[in-house]
Amino acid sequence: MWREGIQPNVITYGTVICVCARFNQWQTTLSLLEEMRQKGIAPNAITYNSVISAQHWMMALRLFEEMKEYGLQPNNITYNSAISSCAKSSEWKLAVQLFEEMQWKGVQADVITYSTMINACEKGHQWALALDMFWEMQEKKIWPNVITYSARISACQGGNQWAVALQLLDEMKYYGIRPNVITYSAAVSACSRSQKWQASLQLLAEIRQLNLQLDVIAYNSIIDAVSKGKQWEVAIRLLGEMWAQGLSPDCITYSSPISACAKESSRWALALGLLDEMQSANIRPDGITFNTVIRVCEKAEQWSTAMRVLQQMIANHVRADMCAYSNIIRACGMDHLSRASQSSPATTPTATAAAKAETTETTTARLGALLIQEAKESVEASLEECAEASLKPAKQKTNKIHSSWH
């Protein structure tokens, strides 16, 4: 434009800024705004609206006040953009202040305003206020759209309002508003967080019929719910479904079925297999996951396996806490008792069983000073061996565990 002698005006800049804002190029929008001022081109309300929509809440509010200083009055688009910036950062109090100012100045709120406010309240865990906003907009004859319903259903997650979430979902369908994947994800999360795993699975079946695909967060919610509902087989099946759909499970995904399997000592091998599988898929387990597997191996009297898991824990640079060491010391103590019973003819099976029961039910201090010392030395020796050899878990195919449940 400059080469041809054509000078850009406020419309030209406004168009470019609008495009940059849609692609979240917030730094570029600020640079263009400053360039306008340097060239003596006064930004208008439309320009400010676009710049504000791309900013972090602090900069958005700063620009919001700046446009007033230049004599420009914010309209509902300006307020919506500023409220949205606050909502994204969970600054619900600031969003409420802007909403109240909007009403006080007689700026008409629309469905976008209320949808954004409900979203801000949900992110700020203000469930009751989100509900008030939902009813208020209907009293003002501002009818909710799919965005509004999705935000309202999402707000049901924190208030144990899974039944309300399902009711709102049915209400949408009744009014001819088609739920999208965001709506279903919110409903699934609401049911899952309330441990209503049956309802979550029913929604999942409905989602499949509509050829919609949930994201990792929604799947994690369902897997967590079915795991806590002792449906570990279903949890593993859903894990396999995630891989099949091209989703990438994370540590949270695996931790739930591992925890479910670890509740029964007979499933120690399954918990261990899931741990090895996630490491083979380059998913880094956290301390809780390692501790869970160590504990179930100790309960199943798989003492050498428990030690191997601790070695993996150290090799993965995950700090072992007192919980991990306590489990290992117990395992070493039980191993010591087992070896002692085999080597000492004077020890009867009944006496050995009684000693094991006392070890499990009481603290490790009850094992005696000598036993604790031997256990500690065993742990330290294994850790030194691990440091020297840099042990790592054996590679396995990532579908080894979950593929058997299809």
N, C-alpha and C positions, 0 to 999 in steps of 0.2 A: 504493500500500500504506500509506504513512504517513498519507494523508488518511483512510483508513478505519480507522486505528488498528491496523493489522496491522504488526507489527515483523518485518523480515527476519531470518532466522537463518542459520546456517552453510550450510545446504542451498541457501537462496535465493541467497546470495552465490556459492556454489560453482557453481551452474548458470549464472549470468550470466558469471562469470569464464571458465568453460569455453567458452561461446559466443564471447566476446571473443578468447580464445586461438586458436580455430579460424580466426578472421579476422585473425590476427596483430596484434591491437590491444594490443600489449604495454604501452603507457603506461596504457591503461585498466585492464588487469589489475593493474598496480602500484598505481594509485589506489584501486581497489576493495579490494585487500589492506590498504592503509593505513587505509581507511575502516572496515574490519572491526575493526582493532585499536583505533581511536579509540572505537568503539561497544562495546568490550569483548567482541566476538565472536571467540573463538579459532579461527584457521584450522586445518583438519585436513590430513592428508596428501593427500587428494584435491584440496583447494584449492591447495596448494603445487605439486602435480604439474601442474595446469593453468597456473599462473603461470609455472613453470619452462619449460614447453614453448613459451612465446611469447617467451622472452627471448634476447638475445645471450649468448654463452657466459660472459662475465664476470659478468653479472647472474645468469645461471642458476646458476653455481657459488656465488655469494654467497648466493642463496636456498636452495641445496642445504645449505650449512653452517648457515644460519640456522634451518632447520626442525629440525636436530639439536639446536641450542641450546634450542629450545622443547620438547625431549623427544619429537619425532616421528621415527620411524625410516623412512628411505627404503625403498620397496619397488622391485620391478623396473620399475614404470611410472615412478617417480621417476628411477631410474638411466637408463632408456631416454630420457627427456626430456632429461636433462643431457647424455648422450652425443650425442644428436641435435643439440643446440645447439653442441657442440664440433665435430661433423662438418661442420655448415653453414659454420663458419668455418675449416675445414681444421686445427683444433687436434687432430691425431690423437694426439699424446702424452698430452694430457689425457684424451682418450677412452679410451686404453689404461689409464691410471691408474684411471679410474672403473670400467672393466671388471674390472681386477684386484682393486680394493676390493670390488666386487660379489661376486666369487668367494670372497674371503677372509672376507666376512661371511655367506656361505652364502645369498645372495639368488639365486634361480633365474633364470638367463638363458633367454630364449625366442627365437623366430625373429626377433622385432623387434629384440632386442638384437644378435644376430649380423648381421642385415641392416644395421643402423645402423653397427656396427663395421666391416664390410666397406666401407661407403660412406665412413667416416672415413679408412680406410687408403688407399682409392683417391684421395681428394682430397689426401691427404698424400704421394702417390706411393710408398706402401709396398706394392708389388705382392706381394712374397713373404708379407708378413704377412696381406694380404687372402686369399691362397690358404690359409694356415694356418688362418685363421678359418673358411673355407668347409669345410675337411676336418674341423675340430674339431667343428663343430656336427653333422655327419653321424655322427661317432663317438659323439656323445651322443644319437643318435636324434632330433635336432631337424631335421626335414625342411625344406629350403629352399622358399620360395614364389616368386612372380614378382618380388617386390621383392628378395629375396636374389639370385636369378639375375641380375637386371638390374644390381645393384651389383657382383657378381662379374665379369660380362662387361665392365662399364665399367672394371674394374681391369685388364683385358687390353689396354687402349689404350696404356698406357705401357711395357709389357714386351715389345712385339713378339710378342704372343701371339694373333695373329689366328686361328690354327688352333684354339687352345683356346677362343676365343670362339665359333667355329662349332660346336665339339664340345658346348659347354654349351648352345647353342641347340637342337641336336638332342636333347640329354639332357632338356631341358625338355619337348619335344614327346613324347618317349618316356614320360615320367611323367605325361602329361596336363596339364601346366601350360602354359597358353596364353600365349605371349609378347605383350607389349603394345608400344605405339609406343616407350616408353622402352627396352625390351629391344632392339628392332631398331635404334634409334638408336645404342645403345652398341656393338652388333655391327658396324654400318656404320662407325662411327668407328674401331673396332679394326682393321678391314680396311683402311680408307683410310689410317690413319696408318702402316701397314706397307706402303703403296703396292701393295696387292692390289686394284687397281681393278676387276678382273674379278669378284672375289668381292663387292665392294660393289654392283656393278650387278645381280648375281644376287639379292642381298638386296633391292635396290630393286624388282625385278620381283615378288618374293614379297610385299613390303609393299603393292604396288599391288593384288595379287590379294585381299588381306585388307581392302582399302579403308581402310588406315591412312595417315596423313599425317605425314611427317617434318617436323621444324622446320628453321629456317634453319641452325642449327649442324651438323646431320647432313648437309644438302645441301652446306654449305661443305666438309665433310670429303670427300664424294664428288667434288665438282668439283675440289678440290685434288688428289685422287689421280689422276683421269683426266687432269688437266692435266699433272701431272708424268710421267704415262705417255704423253705426246705425243698424247693423244686430245682435241685441242682442239675438234673438231667435236662430240664428245659433251658436252664441258663447256658449250659454248654452247647445246646442245639442253636440257641440264638447267637452265641459267639461264632459258631460256624457260618451262620447266615450272614453275619457282618462281613466276614472274609469273602464270602461268595458274592456279595454285592459291591465289592471293591472298597468297602470302608476300612479304616485303619483303627482297630481296637487300641486302647491305651492301658496304662497301669490300672486305672479305675475299673475298666471293663473286666480285666482278669482278676482283680482283687476280690470281687463279689463271689464268683463261683469257687475260687480257692477257699474263701472263708466258709462257704456253704459245705464244701467237701471236708474241710477240717473239723467240722462239728462231730464227725464220726471217725474214730481212729481207724476203722476198717477201710476208709477211703484215702489213706495217706498217700498211696501210690498215684491216685488221680490228682491230688493236690500238687504233688511233686511234678507230675507230668505237665500240668498247666504252668507251673513255675518255669520249667525248662523250655516249654513251648514259647512263652512270652520272651524269654531271653534269646531264643533262636530267631525270633522275629524282631530283634533289636528294640524290644520294649523293656525299659529299665524298671525293675521292681523297686518299691520303696521299702523302708524298714518294717512297716506293718505287714506287708506281704511276706517278706522273709520270715519274720517272727511267727506268723501264722503257720507256715509250712514246718518250721522247726518244732513248734509246739505239737502239731499233729504227729510228726515223726516220733517225738519223745513219748507221746501218749500210746503210740502203736509199738513202742519198744524197738524202734528202728534207730538205734543210737548212732551207729556209724553214718547213716544217711543224714541224721540231724547235724552231725559234725560237718558233713560234706556241704550241706546247705549254708552253714555258717561260713565255711571257706569261700563259697560263692559270694556270700554277702560282702565279705572283706575284699574279695577280688573285684567286685563291682563298685568299690569305694563307697559302700553304704555303711554308715557308722552303726556298729552293733551297740544297742543300749542294754540296760540292766535286764530287760525282759528276755532278750536273746541269750545273754550269758546265764541267766537263771535257768532257762530251759535246757541249755547245754550242760550246765553243772548237774542238773537233775538227771539228764540222760547219762552222763558219765558215771554218776553215782549208781544208777540202776545197772549200768553195764558192769561196774565193779562188783555189785552184789551178785549178778548173774555168774560172773567168772568165779567169784568166791564160792558159790554154791556148787559149781561143777568141780572145783579143785579140792574142796573140803568135805570128806565123807561124813563128818560130824554134823553138818548142816542139813536139816531135813527140809523137804519141799514145803512143808507147812510154815516153818520158820522163815524160809526165803520169801514166801508169798506175803507173810505178815510184814516183813521188812520192806518189801516193795510197796505195799499199801500205805505204810507209814510215811515212806519217802514221798509218795505222790500227794498225800493229803496234808502233810506238814511242810514247813520251810526246809530249805537245804541245810540249815544249821543243825537240824535234828539228826543228820547223818553222822555227826561226829567230826572232830577236828581232823582226824587222819583221812577220812573219806573225802571231806571238802578239799583238803590239800592235794590229794591225788587227782580229784576232778579238775581243780584249777590247773595243775601241772599238765593234765591231758589237753585242756583247752589251749593253754599257752604253746604247747609243743605243736599242736595242729596248726595254730595261727602262724607260727614261725615257718612251718613246712609250706603253708599256703603262700607266704610272702616270698619264699625262695623259688617255689615252682610256678607262681602266678597261675594258680588253677583257675580254669574257666569251665562252665557247664558244657557238656557235650552237645554238638549241633544236632537238632532234630527238625523234622519237617513241621512247619507251622500248623499243618492240618491233622497232626497225629491224634490229638485228643478229640477235638470236636467233630472230625469227619465220621467217627464211628457212631455218632448219634443222629445222623441224617436219616 
